[in-house]
């Protein structure tokens, strides 16, 4: 049995994983969703990127979890990738769901990425917080109006420090047992840094025919991907 630890992306709390958690538990697995500091019900807590990494590691150690499958969506791939390198033999696999991956010494809002300037500007204009996007920005991502409403109802501004603080890698991402889930409505190809990692022996690519928020648009299918990627014998 695996212990799945699921971490939401920007603006969102643990409840976004509810449907996926239910599917994993129904399949006989343990599943724990984690809200990062500074978000949702933890919005009052100070939070930079390293606080997010520590929150993931601390939760795994507090629960004394083994056979951990760390799952990070979107932004949270950045702290999850770092945490995966810090939990040693507790880790069974890390799964990046349409996620960013960390680069040592670089922030999430990396100037090498095209969206970075807009993120930094938004944080500056909103007193240190990255505001959730308007509903129209979710168009074309395979979401119903009801699903968009659910997503935004739980969204809170994202702490800017977590976007500008640099990543600290305590090892090589290329050596992690990892899967990358590419959601095709959000672009058919992973980013170049992910493509490079997928060229190694330890990483696998999975494609889903849905948008960037599969925990809303295809939770059952996403749970099946997670189960398949961590099934005995998959390596």
Helices and strands as residue ranges (DSSP letters): E 3-7, G 14-17, H 18-26, E 30-34, G 40-42, H 49-62, E 68-73, G 74-76, H 77-84, G 88-90, E 91-97, H 116-125, E 129-130, G 135-138, H 145-153, E 158-159, H 161-164, G 173-175, E 178-183, G 184-186, H 192-198, E 203-208, H 214-217, H 219-229
